[in-house]
Amino acid sequence: MSATRTQVYLTDEQRQRIDALAKAEGVTMAEIVRRALDAYFTNKDPDPELALAATFGAEPDASVPSRDEWERG
């Protein structure tokens, strides 16, 4: 594999999460970043079911309007 050195700025939280994942998997930070980029470029069309699953319950105080006023015809 040919590779090009690239510098990016990450938030402290991003770096901590990457470091933890890299340690858990026994790989380098660069490998985690490459995997994430590969996944990003491979997944051009997001899966709506995954998006719904990831956001389900995100607004626990949401209210559902009554359907009593709907006209049925």
ZAKOL-878309 format. One record per residue (C-alpha): residue number from 1; residue in three letters; x, y, z. Coordinates in nm, 2 decimals. Example, Ala and Ser with C-alpha at 12.3 -4.5 7.8 and 13.67 -1.06 7.14 Angstrom:
<nodes>
> resi, resn, c1, c2, c3
> 1, ALA, 1.23, -0.45, 0.78
> 2, SER, 1.37, -0.11, 0.71
</nodes>
This chain:
<nodes>
> resi, resn, c1, c2, c3
> 1, MET, 0.00, 0.00, 0.00
> 2, SER, 0.13, 0.34, -0.09
> 3, ALA, 0.05, 0.62, 0.16
> 4, THR, 0.09, 0.99, 0.18
> 5, ARG, 0.15, 1.17, 0.51
> 6, THR, -0.13, 1.41, 0.58
> 7, GLN, -0.18, 1.64, 0.88
> 8, VAL, -0.53, 1.71, 1.01
> 9, TYR, -0.67, 1.88, 1.32
> 10, LEU, -0.90, 1.68, 1.55
> 11, THR, -1.10, 1.79, 1.85
> 12, ASP, -0.97, 1.66, 2.18
> 13, GLU, -1.28, 1.43, 2.20
> 14, GLN, -1.21, 1.29, 1.85
> 15, ARG, -0.85, 1.22, 1.93
> 16, GLN, -0.94, 1.05, 2.26
> 17, ARG, -1.20, 0.83, 2.09
> 18, ILE, -0.96, 0.74, 1.81
> 19, ASP, -0.69, 0.66, 2.06
> 20, ALA, -0.92, 0.44, 2.27
> 21, LEU, -1.04, 0.25, 1.96
> 22, ALA, -0.69, 0.21, 1.83
> 23, LYS, -0.57, 0.07, 2.16
> 24, ALA, -0.87, -0.17, 2.19
> 25, GLU, -0.81, -0.30, 1.84
> 26, GLY, -0.43, -0.30, 1.86
> 27, VAL, -0.39, -0.08, 1.55
> 28, THR, -0.25, 0.26, 1.48
> 29, MET, -0.44, 0.59, 1.49
> 30, ALA, -0.37, 0.62, 1.12
> 31, GLU, -0.54, 0.28, 1.05
> 32, ILE, -0.85, 0.39, 1.24
> 33, VAL, -0.87, 0.71, 1.03
> 34, ARG, -0.81, 0.52, 0.70
> 35, ARG, -1.09, 0.28, 0.79
> 36, ALA, -1.33, 0.56, 0.87
> 37, LEU, -1.25, 0.74, 0.54
> 38, ASP, -1.29, 0.41, 0.35
> 39, ALA, -1.63, 0.36, 0.52
> 40, TYR, -1.73, 0.72, 0.44
> 41, PHE, -1.64, 0.70, 0.07
> 42, THR, -1.80, 0.36, 0.03
> 43, ASN, -2.13, 0.46, 0.19
> 44, LYS, -2.25, 0.73, -0.04
> 45, ASP, -2.62, 0.65, 0.01
> 46, PRO, -2.70, 0.63, 0.38
> 47, ASP, -2.92, 0.35, 0.49
> 48, PRO, -3.25, 0.50, 0.61
> 49, GLU, -3.30, 0.22, 0.86
> 50, LEU, -2.96, 0.29, 1.02
> 51, ALA, -3.04, 0.66, 1.03
> 52, LEU, -3.37, 0.59, 1.20
> 53, ALA, -3.21, 0.34, 1.45
> 54, ALA, -2.94, 0.59, 1.53
> 55, THR, -3.18, 0.87, 1.61
> 56, PHE, -3.47, 0.67, 1.77
> 57, GLY, -3.56, 0.82, 2.10
> 58, ALA, -3.34, 1.13, 2.04
> 59, GLU, -3.63, 1.35, 2.15
> 60, PRO, -3.79, 1.17, 2.44
> 61, ASP, -4.02, 1.47, 2.52
> 62, ALA, -4.16, 1.49, 2.18
> 63, SER, -4.54, 1.49, 2.17
> 64, VAL, -4.76, 1.32, 1.91
> 65, PRO, -5.06, 1.52, 1.80
> 66, SER, -5.40, 1.37, 1.83
> 67, ARG, -5.55, 1.22, 1.51
> 68, ASP, -5.91, 1.28, 1.62
> 69, GLU, -5.93, 1.59, 1.41
> 70, TRP, -5.83, 1.42, 1.09
> 71, GLU, -6.09, 1.39, 0.82
> 72, ARG, -6.14, 1.04, 0.69
> 73, GLY, -6.29, 1.01, 0.36
</nodes>
